[in-house]
């Protein structure tokens, strides 16, 4: 769903955190461990996938949207298409808000016993885009899963608006009666 990249002189190859719909992982075997080592130095809590309840129920939400999207497509009702699109947009917005709150909680609730303390410094990676965090360049970008959701929203809205114009054209033509 999302990726966070960190790059610094001590990690020239960079570190990647991949956020899936049902798990957190790095781009390599020890990436999550390296994130947690870095987090320890600045006083952040360790990133523990089991502590994110979202990862347990998000797959069901995604599957639910997929099934209802197929049903709405089969039914062919314009209002249902629009309703599904709006619900998908709201679900995406809630997901982004939850992700932002997650980033904020981890980046601001720092341990006072941290080995590295910079007064007034927080370590909140950007929700989207780049940000400098001490000597780290942080980059946060959507991954294929998020782009798939965006594509679903765009295509459903295209269907909604195209169906309005084709419906008008079909009903505007006079009916022919054959004798």
N, C-alpha and C positions, 0 to 999 in steps of 0.2 A: 504494500500500500504506500509506503513512504521510505525514504532513505535519508540518513544523516551522515555526512562525510566530515571527517576531521583530518587536517593536515598540519604538521608542524615540523621543525627541523629534526626532532628526535623520532618522528614518524614520516619520513619523506615519501614512503609508499602510501601513506594515509591509512585511516581506519574508517570502516563503514559499518553503520548500524542499519540493519534492514528490519522494517516493521511490517510484518505480514498480518493478515486478517486474524491469524490464530497463534502467532508466535513472534518472538524477537530473536534475531540472530545477527551475526556479523558476516562479513564477506569471507572470513576464514575461521578456522577452528578456534583460535584464541582471541578473536576480536572483541567479543563481549567481555571477556576477562580483562583485556587491555583497557576497555572503556571503564570498567569498575576500578582498576588500579589508578587510572587518572582521576576518576571521581573521588577516590579516597583522599588524594593529595589536596584537593580543593574543598573537601568536606561534603561532597554530595553523597546521598544514599546510594548503595549499590543498585544497579538495574537488575532486578530479579523478575523474569517473565511470569512466575507464579503469582506475583503480587498485583498483576493487572487483570482484574476480573473481565475487562472488556474482551480479552483474548479468548475467553471461554464462550461468550454469547455472540460475538461478532459473526462467526461463521453462519449461525442460524439466521441472523438478520440478512446477511448477503444472500443466502439460499432463499429466504422468504421473498426478497425483492426479485430474484431471478424467476421464481415460480409465478409470482403475481404479475410480473412483466409479460411472461408468456401467455398467461390467462387473459390479460388485458388485450394483448395483440390478437389472440384468437377471437375474442368477443367483438373487437373492432368498434368499440364505443369511444367516440372522441372525448367525452367528458372523463371517462375512466383513464384514458391516456394522459390527459392533463393532470388528473389527480395523482396518478402514479408518478409522473414527472415531478410534481411539487413535493410529494412525499420523499422521493429520492433526493431532491435538492435539500430538503430539511434534514434528512438523515445524514447527508454529506456535511452539512453545516454543523450539526451536532457532533459528528465525528471529528471535524477540524477543531471545534471548541474544546472537546475532550483532550485532543492531542496537545493543543496550546496549554491547557491547564496542567497537563502532565509535564510538559517542558518547563513551565513556570514553577511548579512545585519542586521539581528536581533541581532547578537552577538557582532557587532562592532560599530553600530550607537547608542551609549549610551548617555543618557541625562546628561549634566554637573550638573544638580541639583539632581542627584541620591543620596539617603541616604547613600548607601555604595559605596565608591570609592576606587579602588585599582589601583594605577598608573601603566599604561601599560597593565592592565589586560583586556582581551576580553573574551566573554562568548559564543564562538562558539561551540555548541555540535558537536561531530564527525559525519561525514557523515555515517560512518560504523564503529562500534566497540565502545571501551570505552575511556573515557577521564575524568580526574578530573577537576572540575570547582569549585574552592574554597572548601567548605566542601561537595559538591555534587559529586556523582559518576554519570556520564552521560553515557548511553548506547543507541546506535542507531542501529536498525536492520530492515531488510526488513520483511514485514508481508506477509500473504498468497497471496495477490494480486500481489506483486512483484515476489514472487516465481512462481505464475501461468504464468506470462509473461516469466520468465526464462524458464519454462517448455515448453511453446509454441515455444520459439526460439530453444531449444534443439531438440524437436520433429520434427520441420520443417527441421532442418539441417540433422537430421537422415534420414528423408524421402528423402531429396535431394540426399544424398550420397548413400543410399540404392538403390534408383531408377536408379542411374548410373550403379551400378554393375549388377542389374537384367536386365536392358536393354541390356547390353553387352552380358549376357548369353543367353537371348532370341534370339538375332540376330546372335549369333555365331553358333547356331545349324543349321544344314542343314534342309531345308524344305522337308517334306515327301509328295510325291504325290501318291495318291491312284488311282488305276486303276480299 
